[in-house]
Amino acid sequence: MSDDRRAVWIASLVRRFPDLVDELVPAVRGGARERRGGGPTGGTTAPVRLYVSDAVRDITDGVVELEEAVRERLGLQPVPPAPVPVRLRRIAGLLERIAADPLLAGHVEDETRRMAARCARALGDPEQFVRLPGRCPACDCVSLRAFPERAEVRCVNPVCRQVQVLETEDS
């Protein structure tokens, strides 16, 4: 496992998290008319999408906890609270030191991959996959696909569905 994979997941979160937060802002259709009592009138705003709100909360909490764990494991002093993208950049700045601790490196990669996948799903992005050359060892079909977000290779032959988990430890 290299710093590059951890950096990719962190960069994805830095780039996409603001889009996720923007999804929480209701879209106004035809003006912001308010009814008595302060609520929107029918049809003026999009409904609250709880799955987006839950994803924002989960990722925010996850990044805060990850930064605290990284700093504690590396023996660094706590830092002041900051927005999620700032915290992610601070973690990215420590990737070289993180790589020296295989347990911490694996944890950082797993958590950033999980949070990037959650962000992508909440934004409606389909999971990305890569078609692999070669044949499935179980059914001999040319149907192997790598799913980086899940860290697995899967045979997409409906009869087979063989799954291999990709190695996440430094080799």
N, C-alpha and C positions, 0 to 999 in steps of 0.2 A: 504494500500500500504506500502511496507517495503523498507528499504534501499537496500535490496537484489535485487529487480527488477531493480532499478536504476543502481546498481552496475553491474548487468548482461549486460545491454545495453551498459554501458561505457566499460566494459571489451571486449565486442564483437567489438566495434569500435576500441579500442586500438589494438586488435589482427588483425582485417581485413583491417583497413585503409591502412597500408603499402602494402598489396596485391593489393589494388585498385590503389595506386600510381604506383606500378610496372606494372600494365596493360597499363599505358601510354607510357612505353618504347617500341619503335617499335622492333619487332622481326626481326632480320637480317637473310635472307635466302641466303646462298651461298657467303657471303662476302659483305663488305661495298664498292662496286664499286660506284664511284660518276661520274655523267656526268658533262660536262662543265656547269658551272653555279651553282654548289654546291648541286643540288638535287640528290636524289637517282635514280638509273636506274630502269627500269621496273622490278618489282618482287623482289627487294632487301629488302623492308621493308613492314610491315603490314600497312594497311591504318589507319589513325587516327580515333579513335572511339570517336566521340563527346559526346556520352552519358556517357562515362567514365570520360572524361574531365569535363563535366558538374557536374557529381556526386562529383568529387574531389573538385571542386570549391564550390559547395553547402555545402558539409560537412565541408570543411575548414572554410568557412564564418560562418556557423552555430555554430561550436565549439568556434570560436573566440567570437562571439556575446553572446553565452551562458556563457562562462567564465566571460566575462565582466559584464553581467547581474547578475550572481550569486555573484560576488565580490561586486558589487554595492549594491545589496539588503542586503547582510550581513554586509555592512559597512566596507569592507576590502579595503586596498590600491591596486591600479593597480599593475600588475606584468609585467615584461619584456615579449616581444613577444617570442613565443616558437613554436616548431613543434606541430602538432595536437595531437599526442600521449602524449606528455608532458602536454599539456593543459588539456587533458582528465584525466590524473592522478592527476593533481591538483584539478580538480572538484571532483574526487572520494575521495580525501582526505578531502573534505568538506561535504561529504554526511550526517554526523551526524548533522551538523549545518543546512544543507539544510532541513532535515526532520522536524526540529522544525518550519518551515514556510510552512504550507500546500499548499499555492498558488505557492511558489517557487518549492516545491517538485514535484507538479503535472507538472509544466512547464518543469523541468529538465527531468522527466520521459518521457513526451510526445516528447520532442525534441530529446533525445538520442534514443528513440525507432524509431522515424521517420528517423533519420540519419543512424541508424544501418540497417533498412530495405532498405533504398536507396543504401547503400553500398553493401548489399547482392544481391539486384536486379542487380546492375551494374556488379557484379562479376558472374552473371548467376546462383546464388543459388535460387532454388525454395523456395517459402514461406513455412515455417515449420508449421505443424498443429498437434494437439493432438486429437485423437479419445476419445470421452467422453462416459462414461456409461450412461445408461438411455435412455429415449425416448423424442423426440421433443414434446413440449407442444402443438404445432399447428397441426401436422399431425400424431403423435404417432409412427413415424418410429424411428429405432435405427440408426440415421444418424447424430448425433451431433458431430461437430468438433470445437475445440477451435483454433483460429488463434491469437497467442500472439502478433505478429507484428501489427495487426490491433486492438487489444484489443477487440475482439468480439468472440461470439459463433454463429456458423452458422449451419443450417440444410442443408446438402448437397443433400437432396432428391430433384431432379430436379423439382418436382411438387410444393414443398413447399418453399424452400429457406428462411425460417424464420431466422432473424438476431437479436441477442441481443448484445448490447454494454456492455462490462465488466466495472464494477465500477473502477474508477481510483482515488478516494478520500480515505483518511484514514478512516477506520471504527472504 
